[in-house]
Amino acid sequence: MRRLLLLLLGLLLLQQGRCFEFVIDGEWEEERSDIRDHRERHKRMILTSEEEEDFEAVRGDDITVKSYKVESRITSRFSHTTVRSSVVNSGSKSQSIGFNVQIPKRAFITNFTMNVNGIIFVGSVKDKVVARNLYAQARARGKAAGIVRANSQDMETFKTEVHVPPGSNIEFELHYQEMMQRKLGSYEHSLYLQPGRLVPQFQVDVYIYEPNGISMVQTVNSLGEQFAEVIKVTSSKDKAHIVFKPNLQQQRKCDNCTDSAIDGALTVKYDVTRDGNAGELQVSDGHFVHFFAPSNLSPLPKNVVFVIDVSGSMWGVKMKQTVAAMQAILDDLTIDDHFNIIDFNHNVRCWSEDLVPGSSIQVADAKKYIEDIKPNGGTNINEALMRAVQTLVRASNQGLIAPRSVSMIILVSDGDPTVGEIKLSTIQKNVKRVMKEEFSLFSLGIGFDVDYDFLERIAMENRGMAQRIYANHDAAEQLRAFYSQVSSPLLRRITIQFPDDAVSDVTQNSFDKYFSGSELVVAGKVLPSESTTLTSFTTAVAARLDLTLETEGDVAELDTELAKQQHSFTGFARQMWAYITVKQLISERSLAPTAAKKRKITQKIVALALEHQFVTPLTTLLVESEDGRERLLADSPRDPKQGCCSGTGVGGGSASRGLSPERLLYDAPPWVQMTTIAPPKEVLKGALELGLPGGLPQHINLVDNDPHFIVHLPRGNMDVCFNIDSTPGDILNLVSDSGTGLVVNGQLVGSKQPIKSKLSTYFGAISVYYQPDGVSVTVDTDGIALTDGQNNHSFTWGATALITQDGVRISIVKNSHVSININHDIEVMVLLHRVWKKNPVNVDFLGVYIPNDNRYSPLVHGLIGQFSREPEVSVYDVHEGDDPLKKAATMEVKGNTLLVTRGWQKDYRRDKSRGTSVYCWFIHNSGKGFIDGHYTDYIVPNLNSYLQTL
């Protein structure tokens, strides 16, 4: 294991004739592997004692902390946090003053500055070797700072200590950056506040700016109820400000106390507004970030094998917490899920020989089995994982695993292997060899006796993730929370693509799966172009659905908006791209098969870290005085308890890799896709061909406006119009075909108020139901819902999309129209009309467009369907009407003689504002005499109802 280094150095400040001393707490990464392996377990045990250490932000026996201020600027899920403190040595003696900051483990420190009695030290990120050489040159008068990893669940501790004479003034300032991870439907930003004393100027500000809007923002207060009213939250559509500014009296533990009551975390939780399932594409500062977090999709079925360590070390609270967690986890299974339980010590036992459905009977039996486990013996991880994979493979070969399901192994262990194969690298190779591409492995390490680095490697290598579970009173809740993140897979095989000539340096853009409540993020550089927009194309597999989604981002709009924001982080896109790239490279480095490959990846990480000023496990923050004579180091050591770094998050493991990268400033890693796999213009070709209004015939049957029917009669080469004056809430049948199993119905909505005592009605919802597949598509002015009796999916008007399920294809064109195609025989297009929200009368409504060449059965009927059998129509005696602009005539149809008027109605497919005039013969009295029966005969009870025989 790496050495824990403690240096005491002197710095002579000639200007003042005083001596300062500085301490570094940190670890060098380089050390011989044989020594490291020998000390691994011993070091992990020692580190647990750090949990007992009392933490104070500013340490010193007789000091005055004049101010302590924290400011976080979060823009588009990327945070830049600054911690500042001003301290005076108020005592009569020289003493050590410490500045300690707890920061998230996923964050990168970007700078640290210190002002000691007017001598300013400014930081810059260097390669570790370079930094140490510079440091050595000034060692006699150098300073040192460093990082030690604390055993808190999500935090690490930055520590600096400076020994100063009486009356000295010290100002500390630390900067760090982090990308927010979405978990269980929200982002969390935590600031740990433990000043350890009363502070006259104590203030925390969190500024959030989300260009697409903030849907929810709240604070989680672990500081105590006395501060509940002190934390203030103000928010608008796209901005939020959280401020915590307690005065001295409010900081006291009691009215007369001199101790501070501030000891805990201020956590801000928020989520953003999403227009649709296609994601959010933001372009700024020559970079783009694509956020993908779809919702309102039915979960995919799961096939889960739980692999539980029941060795002797699990005895007591660990096993008790694991059993409690498994009780809740098993209750979460549905009848569509399949599962098995494997427990292991020196032996391996299977609760069932095969996967079983998640029925209530099987779940109850599994719970009893878990309760009866008595931990003892050694740890045979290799055999347990082999058995788990065999269980999934056997189920797959037997056809028990649904093609669109998600198969996963969840390993829970608290120690290193002691029985069977104990060499970690061999276990890793064995698991990789037998795991199929569609399986994932998730690793949960309990406590610090387990090699977390190993658990993380085998998880990342097999499309999963790892998490440490801290063996305390809430371990069961930690286990349940982790399972909640992966218990609802919504999509598989997600790929986010971009036009060939539009982007470069794209981060990982293929993902094996997406879980509900999480988020996939892809970033890259935008190439110079005359285009004002950047387009992304996302393909994915859902429950019975294949999805293709398109979204656009304006290349200049966001920069304009950011310039107007006082507290935004204008460089977020550039830094977020670098952050994601470095994180993914570090993950890849941990899986590098050879030393040469590892060195190449190291060079790439260092190059990016230096350019973007990230303190990583491979770089060092060199802090120098302005004249360069005094230097200190801040190392980011490799974490012996957590591994080098985490992967890409719970959104999903990487999918298949291997695109040929282009030559960049650095060689691109395998997950970088420099160009798209296929020309993206082809991705939505099917959607655009049928979805564009011009894709339908010029002459068509339609219902639009309030509602005006236009029926095209091809043989007679004429159009006939009529209105239906019904009441809001009525559902009118347009097409009812029991022969093909097709129903098209529309529900009326009313205007906000009547005009001249007449309330206008419009179609507010259109339903297309196809009985053979059990598929129902309901389109309203808010969105599009798809259900098949088992699964429910919904999409908004906010994104272009192509959705296919069996023989049904739905193409959505953003804020325009939806085309529904059934087996290439039937097509229905629904057009969206938006009105001014504050219009005192009008409401949003829909138009329906149905081609004449739809292939119905002879049984088809309905207000539109009946005209698939074109009636004989004769128009004669054309003469001047009451309106000089409209001719009148006599029409004979279906044995009826009708007085008709020549006029026009509108086809809005090409121009939704003004429409295109369609000249037609208008039938009065709600189509009486032209339609079979009376219009009220076409009112049905619900949106999927067939028309009763007339």
HELIX and SHEET records of a PDB file:
HELIX    1   1 SER A   33  LEU A   47  1                                  15    
HELIX    2   2 THR A   48  GLU A   52  5                                   5    
HELIX    3   3 LYS A  128  GLN A  137  1                                  10    
HELIX    4   4 ARG A  139  ARG A  141  5                                   3    
HELIX    5   5 GLU A  225  PHE A  227  5                                   3    
HELIX    6   6 LEU A  248  GLN A  251  1                                   4    
HELIX    7   7 GLY A  312  MET A  314  5                                   3    
HELIX    8   8 VAL A  317  ASP A  331  1                                  15    
HELIX    9   9 SER A  360  GLU A  371  1                                  12    
HELIX   10  10 ILE A  381  ASN A  397  1                                  17    
HELIX   11  11 LEU A  424  VAL A  434  1                                  11    
HELIX   12  12 TYR A  452  GLU A  461  1                                  10    
HELIX   13  13 ALA A  475  VAL A  486  1                                  12    
HELIX   14  14 GLU A  557  LYS A  564  1                                   8    
HELIX   15  15 PHE A  572  SER A  590  1                                  19    
HELIX   16  16 ALA A  595  HIS A  612  1                                  18    
HELIX   17  17 PRO A  680  GLU A  682  5                                   3    
HELIX   18  18 LYS A  685  GLY A  691  1                                   7    
HELIX   19  19 PRO A  693  GLY A  695  5                                   3    
HELIX   20  20 GLN A  771  ASP A  773  5                                   3    
HELIX   21  21 GLY A  865  SER A  868  5                                   4    
HELIX   22  22 HIS A  924  GLY A  927  1                                   4    
HELIX   23  23 TYR A  935  TYR A  938  5                                   4    
SHEET    1   A 5 LEU A   4  LEU A  13  0                                        
SHEET    2   A 5 ARG A  18  GLU A  27 -1                                        
SHEET    3   A 5 MET A 155  VAL A 164 -1                                        
SHEET    4   A 5 GLN A  95  PRO A 104 -1                                        
SHEET    5   A 5 VAL A  58  ARG A  59 -1                                        
SHEET    1   B 4 LEU A   4  LEU A  13  0                                        
SHEET    2   B 4 ARG A  18  GLU A  27 -1                                        
SHEET    3   B 4 MET A 155  VAL A 164 -1                                        
SHEET    4   B 4 GLY A 146  VAL A 148 -1                                        
SHEET    1   C10 ILE A 231  SER A 235  0                                        
SHEET    2   C10 LYS A 239  PHE A 244 -1                                        
SHEET    3   C10 GLN A 201  TYR A 209 -1                                        
SHEET    4   C10 ILE A  63  THR A  75  1                                        
SHEET    5   C10 PHE A  78  ASN A  89 -1                                        
SHEET    6   C10 ASN A 169  MET A 179 -1                                        
SHEET    7   C10 PHE A 108  VAL A 116 -1                                        
SHEET    8   C10 ILE A 119  ASP A 127 -1                                        
SHEET    9   C10 THR A 619  SER A 625 -1                                        
SHEET   10   C10 ARG A 631  ASP A 635 -1                                        
SHEET    1   D 4 ARG A 182  LYS A 183  0                                        
SHEET    2   D 4 SER A 186  LEU A 193 -1                                        
SHEET    3   D 4 GLY A 264  VAL A 272 -1                                        
SHEET    4   D 4 ILE A 214  ASN A 221 -1                                        
SHEET    1   E 4 GLU A 280  SER A 284  0                                        
SHEET    2   E 4 HIS A 287  PHE A 292 -1                                        
SHEET    3   E 4 LEU A 520  VAL A 526 -1                                        
SHEET    4   E 4 VAL A 503  SER A 504 -1                                        
SHEET    1   F 6 VAL A 348  CYS A 350  0                                        
SHEET    2   F 6 HIS A 338  PHE A 344 -1                                        
SHEET    3   F 6 LYS A 302  ASP A 309  1                                        
SHEET    4   F 6 VAL A 406  SER A 413  1                                        
SHEET    5   F 6 PHE A 439  ILE A 446  1                                        
SHEET    6   F 6 ALA A 466  ILE A 469  1                                        
SHEET    1   G 3 VAL A 348  CYS A 350  0                                        
SHEET    2   G 3 HIS A 338  PHE A 344 -1                                        
SHEET    3   G 3 VAL A 356  PRO A 357 -1                                        
SHEET    1   H16 SER A 510  PHE A 515  0                                        
SHEET    2   H16 PRO A 489  GLN A 497 -1                                        
SHEET    3   H16 THR A 533  VAL A 541 -1                                        
SHEET    4   H16 ASP A 546  ASP A 554 -1                                        
SHEET    5   H16 THR A 800  GLN A 805 -1                                        
SHEET    6   H16 VAL A 808  VAL A 813 -1                                        
SHEET    7   H16 HIS A 817  ILE A 822 -1                                        
SHEET    8   H16 ILE A 826  HIS A 833 -1                                        
SHEET    9   H16 PHE A 845  ILE A 850 -1                                        
SHEET   10   H16 ASN A 701  ASP A 704 -1                                        
SHEET   11   H16 HIS A 708  LEU A 713 -1                                        
SHEET   12   H16 MET A 718  ASN A 723 -1                                        
SHEET   13   H16 THR A 916  ILE A 923  1                                        
SHEET   14   H16 ASN A 896  ASP A 907 -1                                        
SHEET   15   H16 LYS A 887  VAL A 893 -1                                        
SHEET   16   H16 VAL A 873  GLU A 880 -1                                        
SHEET    1   I 6 ILE A 731  ASP A 737  0                                        
SHEET    2   I 6 LEU A 742  GLY A 750 -1                                        
SHEET    3   I 6 THR A 761  TYR A 770 -1                                        
SHEET    4   I 6 VAL A 775  ASP A 780 -1                                        
SHEET    5   I 6 GLY A 783  THR A 787 -1                                        
SHEET    6   I 6 ASN A 792  THR A 796 -1                                        
END                                                                             
